[in-house]
């Protein structure tokens, strides 16, 4: 797990060089153990410098690296890593969990290895198979690989976007980095401006990281399951390729029992591979099915392994999961660590967490996660396993009822619609009223649904936004995470939605939070649910295996974990989620939210009076509390720290 960066320009296009030392310093928290640097002349085959100095005047390509040693702690895993024939150079952030299996396969092809690192396996896999190696990799990664023979750079990102990769590209400059702060250091003469579309998507819909955009107009990110090829010849040319897009075609012949057995084996194998580490590891434990399954699988696979668990415990008993956390810790004989947070903690640390995340984020639950990784670091834990991604692959949360109903309707199974809604409504936090709403949604035309959403407060242009400015700046006022419905997916609306959420929805932002929070403390976060084999298998299952006719979510996984996880955990109906007392924090008098939004009022798309009325309505109870207040605060703070006043004051 590491931090990487790079800078290049065409040989015939002179460029002033940025401050490489500061860029490396910006990445220190991602890799405190070691650093590396290489400079190249793209017209020559070999590196011309391995230290930051003034002795690379002929260079036009630079690779920077910070290392957090997890696999093969020896100097043999040092990066940038250059192939023996000196044609390829690699900087790689992440882990390839099946590197031992790939290493044996490559050795059968007469490849010689000089280390036990997964980096060397990745470099040789690319040399052997090119981009076709990507679906073979079970892991999380972002990497840049330079091909000196073809004068070509490839920037690649893992299937789910677990590891980040930002870049800037114009006709005479390429810069990339694991984090925006380091990338900004590589662009000292580039004036950055806020991306109005990203700002709108975030503030109105709570959507971010769902496409190539960042919150800066000039900076993009490589999307999940894509690689970007950049020619470094006389002028840059660019190709973006999607290397994985899973099918959702159903496997009609598989039985529930076969699916249960297969999923059990896939999950245990994934956890086994994710336990590969040469440093101490632990797990985040919420008390729900997903994190409990990971912790219990760790004990099932490794009976003698010391297991440290880290849990956020809410002060309010109504949203506390402590009794379930205690049950799992007792079951596996874990070493528990519990974190409790007061409102004053958030006020004290708000600027700190904003700097760690780098860009605006969705809710204060991210702060609770931030503190969990801090506690792991304090206790010497370098690797943490996390249950992220299970809800998005197993139809968790409320079970995607609208999508399930649509599938039943499309398949003509009308009798099952009423039965499903009746049983679905019996679960906590659902109820008959919600069931009726779901049924009305099923039979209501789309245009009437849009009107109802606006009446219910989900307005694509709320009163605190400057609508004329949005129109003049070309901002698209639609939810970017809305799932496009395809005719070929009739009867498969649940997996159609899960795939979209996984590749273009909120899972990517959840993974961003975990990456920034963990790496801020130099801790590696691993997500065993997110592997290509498991995703492809789950997306091929009949919908009823995910959410059954009784309204039970994650049905097949609950059964797959019998005998590994305590039954009372698997049979839970009252999972709260990673909840924090956000309303209490934000609306408390001592927090004084309204006075913390001053930077917003200089933005051309914000109406001050509308914002103030919105906050007053929240406090008085006239408006239902949602996450908009936090987003307004978060964006105001980000603007204050990252945008110049002169730019912000431009009204368009």
N, C-alpha and C positions, 0 to 999 in steps of 0.2 A: 504494500500500500504506500503510495507515494504522491508527489506533486511533480508535474512536468510543465515545460514551457518551450517555446521555440520562436525563432524570428528568421525571416528570409526575404530577399528581394532579388529581382532579376539581375544578372551580372552586368548588364549594360545600363542599369538604372542605379546611379549612386544614391546612397541613403546614409543619413546620420545614424549612428548606432545608439541604442538605448542603454540604460543603466542595468547591465546584467546582474551585478551584485545585489542590487536592491530587489530585482525580480526574484532572485533565489531566496532572499530574506523573506519576501512576501509569502513564500511557500514553506517556510521552515516548520510550521506546525504540522504540515502534511507529511514531512519527512525529516525528523530531527536527528537521524542517525548518521547521515552521510549526504554529500552533494557531489554532483558531477557536471561537467561542461565540455562540449566539443564545438569547434568551429571548422567549417568546411568552405572550400572554394568549389562550386558546383561544376567547374570546368576541369577539376583535378579529381583523381580517384580516392585520395586518402585525406583524413582529417589533418588540418594544419596547425591546430592548437588544442590543448586539453586544459588550459587554465585561463581565467579571465585576466587579460593583460592587454597591452597595446600592440602585441605581436601578431595580430591577425588582420592586417590592413587589406589583404587580398580576399578575405572571407566574405561570403554573402549568405551563409546559412549557419544558424547557431542552435544548439540543443542544450537545454538546461534541465537539471533533475535534482530532486530531493528525495531521500530514501527513508522510509520507515521499514525496518528489517523485520520480516515475518517468516519467510521461507528462506532457508540457507542464509544464515546470519554472517557468513564469511564475506571477504572482499570480492569473491568470485561472482557475487550477484550485483556488482557495481554497474551503474548506468550513467550516461548513455552506453549501450552495449553495441559493439561493432562485430559483424560477422568475420569469420576467418579470412574470407576472400576480400574483405573490406568493401564489398559492394553495398551492404545494408547497414544502417545504424538505427537503433531502436531506443525510444523512451516510452515506458509502460507504467501505467498506474492501475493497480488492482491485483487480483489473484486469479490464477487458472487452477481450479481445484483438482482437475483430472490431469495435472501435468505429468504425474508419474506414468499413467497409462499412455499418454501421448508420447512421452519420452521413450518408452519401450517400443512403440510403433515406429518411431523415427529411427531408433537404433537398428531395427530390423531392415531399414532402408540404408544402413551403413553411415548414418549420421553419428559423428563423434561429439561427445559432450565434455565440458571442462568444469562444470559446476552442478549443483543439485537445485538450481533455481528454476522457477517457472518462467522467468524472463528469457533464459536461454532456450527453453522449450518453445516459447512463443516465437522467438526470432527464427528458429529453425523450421517451425511449422509454416511460417510465412514464406520462407525460402523454398520449402518443398511444395506447398499447395497454393500459395498466394492467398487471395481473399476467400477461396473455398475452405480455408482452415477455420473461418469464423464460426460456422455452425457446429464445428467439432469442439469448441471451447466451452467447457462448463465452468463458468466463473463470472466475475464482474471486471470490466476493463474499459479503459480508454487508452489509446496509444497512438504514437506518431512513428512512422517508419519511413526512412529516407532511402531511396534507390538511386545510388550514384550513377549507375550505368544509364538509366533512363531519365535521370534528373527529375525525379518525381517524388512527391511527398504524399503519403496516405495518412489521413486522420480517421481513426475508427473508434466506434463506441459499442458497448455490449448490447445485447438484445433488449434489455429492459431500461437502459439508461441509468444503471446503478451508479456508475462513475461518470463525472462531468467532463466536458471538453468544450471550451469556448474558443472562438476564433474571430479575428478581424482580417478582412481580405479586400484589397482594392487592386488597381492595375499595376501597382509597383511595390506592394508590401503584403506579406503574410505574417501574422502573429497568432499564437495560440497558447493556451494555458489551462491548467486545472481550475483556476479561480480567476474571477474578473479583476481582483486587485492586482495580481501579478501581470495580467494582460494589459491593464491600464499603464503599468510601469513600462511596458514594452512599447507604448504608444504615446510618448511624451508630447508630441506635437499635433496629436489628433484631438480635436475638440469633440467631446461626447455630449449627446443630447438625449433627453428622455424619449422613449418610444411611446407615442400617444396610444397606439393600439394595445400595447402591453399594459399600460396604465389603466385604460378603459376595461380590458378583460379582467384585470385583477380587482379593481374597485367595484365594478358592477356585478360580475359573475363569480368572483373569487377564483378565477382560472389563471394559472401561470405555469410556465415550463411545458405547456402542451404542444408547442411547435418550436420552430427554429429561433424564434425571437427571444431576446433577453429584454431587460428593462431599459437597455441602451439601444438607440436606433442603429448605431454603427457596429454593434457586437452581436454575433449569432452563436448558436450552439449546434454541434453535430447532433441530429436526432437519434433516439434509440434505434438500434438495429440498422444503422447506416454507416457508410464510410465515404469520406470526401477525398478525391484525388486532385492534386494540384500540380500541374506541370511547372517546373522552375526554369524553363528555357527562356528565350528572349522576352516573352510576355506570358503572364500567367493564364492558364486555361483550367477550368474547374469542372469536375463531374461529381455529382452526388448520387450514390447508389444505395438502395434499400436491400440489405442482404438477408433479411428474414421477415416473413409475414405469415403467421401460422394459419392453417386452414381451420375452419369450424365445422367441416363436414362431419356429420354424426357417424359413429360406429354402431350400426343398428344391431349387430349380432352379439355384442358384449352383455353379459349378465351383470346384475348388481354385485353379486358375490365375486365374479372375476374382476370387476372394477375395483372393489375393495382390496383384494389381494394385490393387484398390480400397483395401486396407489400406495399401499403400505410399503411395498418394496422400493418404489421410486423415492418415497420420502425418506426412508431410513438410509438409503444409499446416498441421497443428497446430504443429509446431516452428517453421515460418516465422512464424506469428502470435505465438508465445511469445517470439520474438526481438525483438519491438517494444519498444524501450526508449530513453529519452533519457539513460541512465546506463550505466556499464560492467557487463557481465554475464559469468558463467562457468558452470561445471557441476560437480555432484558426480559423481565417477566411481569406481565400485567394481570395474570390470573385468568385470562380468557383461553379459549381453546387453542389458538394458534401458538402463542408464546409458551403455553403449558406443554403443548405437543413437542416443541423443540427441546425444552428442558428435560422432559421425560424421555425423549428419544436419546438425548445425550447420556442419561443414566443407563438406558437399555443397552446402548452400544458399548459404553465404557463404564463397567461397574465400579471401577476404582478411581475414576476421574474426579478430582476436586471440582465442584461446580459452584461458582459464585453467581448469584442472581441479584439483579438490581431493579427495584420497583419504585414507581412514584405512588405515594399514598395520599389521596385527597383528604383534607381536613374534614370536609362535610361527609358524614357517614352515608348519606343517601347516594353519593357517587363514589364511595370508597370500595375498592376491590381487595382490601387487606385480608379478609378471611379466606378468599380463594388463593391469594398469593401464599398465605401461610400453609394452606393444605398441600399445595404443590411442593413447596420447600420441604415440608415434613416428609412427603412421599418419596422424594429423591435424596433426602438427607443433604440438602444444599446449604451453602453459607449465604444467608440473606443479608442484603443491604437495602435499607428503605430510605426514601427521600421524601420529605414533606416541605411544602413551599407556602410561604405567607404572601399576602398582597404586597408587603413592603419589599420582599425579595425581587418581585417583578419590577417595581419602580426603580430599585437600586441597579438592576442588571439590564434594563431595557436597551440601553445603548450598546452594551456588551454583546447581547444576543443578536442585535441587528448587524453589528460588525461581523460576527461569526457567520451569519447567513449570507451577507453580501448583497442580497436583494430582498424585497418585501416578501412576506410569507403569510400564511392563512389564519393562524390562531395561536393562542398562548399555550396550547398543548405542546408546541414545538419548544417552548421554554422548559417545560417539565422534562422533555427528552434531553435537552441540553444539559440539565443538571444530573441526569442519570449517567451520561458519559463522563461528566466531571467526577462523579463518585467512583466510576470504574477506574479512571486514571489514578485517583488518589489511592486506590487499593491495588495498584500494580497490574491491572488487567489491560492487556493491549488489544485483544480480539474479543468482539462481542457478537453473539448470534441474536438475530431479531426476527420476529414473525411477520415483517412487512410483506405484503403481496398476497397473503392468503385470502383476504376478503375479496380481492379483485379477481382471483382465479377460481374461487369456490362459491361465488355468489353469496357473500356474507352480508353484513349490515341487516337490512330488512328483507333481503332475498330477491331484490329486483322484481317486485310483484307486477308492475306495469308491463314489463317485458315478458314475464311468464304468462300473463293473461293474454297478451297479444299472440303469443305462439299457440296457446290453446284455441283461441278464436280462429287463427289462420288454418289450423288443422281440423277445424270443425268439431272440436271436442267441447261443445257448449255445456253439457252436463257437468263436466269437471270444473268449469269456471266458478259456479256457485259453491260447489264443495270446497274448492281450493280457498276461496275468499273466506268462507265460514271458518275453516281451520286456521288459516293465516291470521285472522283477527284475534284469535285466542291467545296469541303470544304477547308478552309485555311490550308496552309502548307502541302497539299497533291499534287494536280496538275496532269495534264495528264501524265507527265513524270513518276511520281511514279506509276500511274495506269498501264502504259505500263510495268514497271518493275515488278509489281505484277503479271500481266498476263504472262510475260515471265517466272517468277518463277514457275507459276502453271504448265507450260508445259515442263519445263526443268528437265532432270534427275538429281538426287541428286549429282552425282560425278561432273557434270558440275557446279552446284551451289557452291560446295566447292571450285572449282578452281576460280570462279568469286569472292567469298568472299576473297580469298587470294590476288587476283589481286587488290581488292578494299581496301586492307590494313588490313583485318581481318585475319591475319596470325596466326595460332596456335603456331608458333615459330618465333616471330619477331627477327630482327637482334640483338637486345640488350639483348637477352637471350642466355645462354650457353647451346646449344642443347645436346652435349655429356653428360653434367652433369645431365640434365633432364632425359635422357635415363637411365643413370647408377643408378639414385635414384628412378626409377620406377614411375615417375610422369606421370599421364594420361593426354595427350594433347588434350582433347576434352572438349567442353563447358559443364559444369556440369548441366546447366539449360536447355539443349536441351530436348524437350518434346518427350518421347517415344510414338510412334504411335501404337495404338492397333487396330486390325481388328474389334473388337466388337464395336469400337467407330466411325464407318463409318457414316458420316453425322453429327457427333457431335464434330468436331474438335475445335470449339471455346470453349465450356465448358471443353473439354479435356485439352486444354491449360490453361484455367482459373484455373482449379483445380490444375494443376501442378505448376503454378506461385504462387498460394496461399499456397501450402504445401511444395514446394521444390524450389521456385523461389525467385524473388527479394522482394516479400511482407515481407518475414521474416527479411530481412536486413532493410527494411523501418521501421518495427516495432522495431527493435533493436535501430535504431537511436533515435526514439521518446522516448523509454524507458530510454536510457542513458541521453538524453538531458533533459528530464523532471525531472528525479530522481536526477540529479546533483543539481537541484535547489529545491529539496524536493517538487516537484509538481507531481500530479498524472495525467497521460494522458489516456483518455478513448476513445474507438473507436466503436461507435454504429453500424457501418456497419458490424462489424465482430461478428456475432452470428451464432450458428449452424442452427437455424430455417431459418434465412435469406439466408445463404449460400446454404443449401439444396434446398430451394425453387428456388433461382435464377439459380442454376445449372440444374434444371429440366425443365426450360423454353425452348421453341423453340428458335433457334438462332436468328431468325428475330425479336424477342421481345427485344433482347439486342442491335443488330445493324441491323437497318431495311434496306429495299431495296434502300432507299435514301441515305444510308451511314451515317445515324444519330446514334451516339453511345448512350448508356444508354437510349434507346428509352422508355422502359417501366417505368423506374424511372422518367424520365422527365414528363411523363403523370401522374404518381402517385402523383407528388408534385404540380400539378395544384391547385391553390387556397391557397397553403401554402407558396410557393416561388414565387416571382415576375416573370411574364412571360418572361421579357427581360433577366433574368438570365437563365431560363430554355431553352430559345431558342438561347443561345450563341453558336457561332461557333468558337470563337477565343481564347479559353482557352490556356494560355501560360504554365501553370504548375508552380511549385515552383522554379522559375528561379532566378539565381544570375549572375552578370557579371563576370563569372569565367575566361573567356579568358582574359579580361582586367586585372584582378587581377594577374593571374599567369605569364603573358607574359610582364608585365610592367618592365621597366628597374630597378626601385627601389626595385622590389621584388627579382630580380636576382635568378631565379629558379635554374639555373645550379649549383650554388654554395651551394644550400641547399640539394644536393643529395649525399654528400660525404659518408654517411653511407652505401649507396647502393653498393658501389664499393668493399666492403669487402665480399659481399655475393657471394657464389660460382656459382650461376646461372645467374649473371649479367655481361654483357660486358660494361665496362665504355665507350669505343669509340662509341658503338652503342647508348647508352643513350644520349651522348653529341650530336651526329648527329641528333637524333630524336628531341631534344630540339631546335637545330639550324634550322631544317626544319620547326618546328612549328612557330618559330619567323619570318622566311623569307616568310612564306605562302606557302612553297612547299608541306606541309602536312596539310590535313584538321584537324582542332582542334577538339579533343575529350577529354575524361576524363582521358586518360592515363597519361598525365603530372601530374595531381593531384594525381593519384594513386602512381606514382613513388615517389613523394614528401612525401605523407602520409606514405608509407611503409618505406622510409628512416628514417623519424622521429620516427616511431614506433620501428624500429630496434635499433636506437640510444638509445632510452629510456629503452628498455626491454631486449635486448640481450647482453650478455657479448662479448667483443672483441675477446676473445680466441675462443669462440664457432663460432662466425661469420666467423673468418678467416680460419676455417677448410674447405678445398676445396673439400672434399669428395673423 
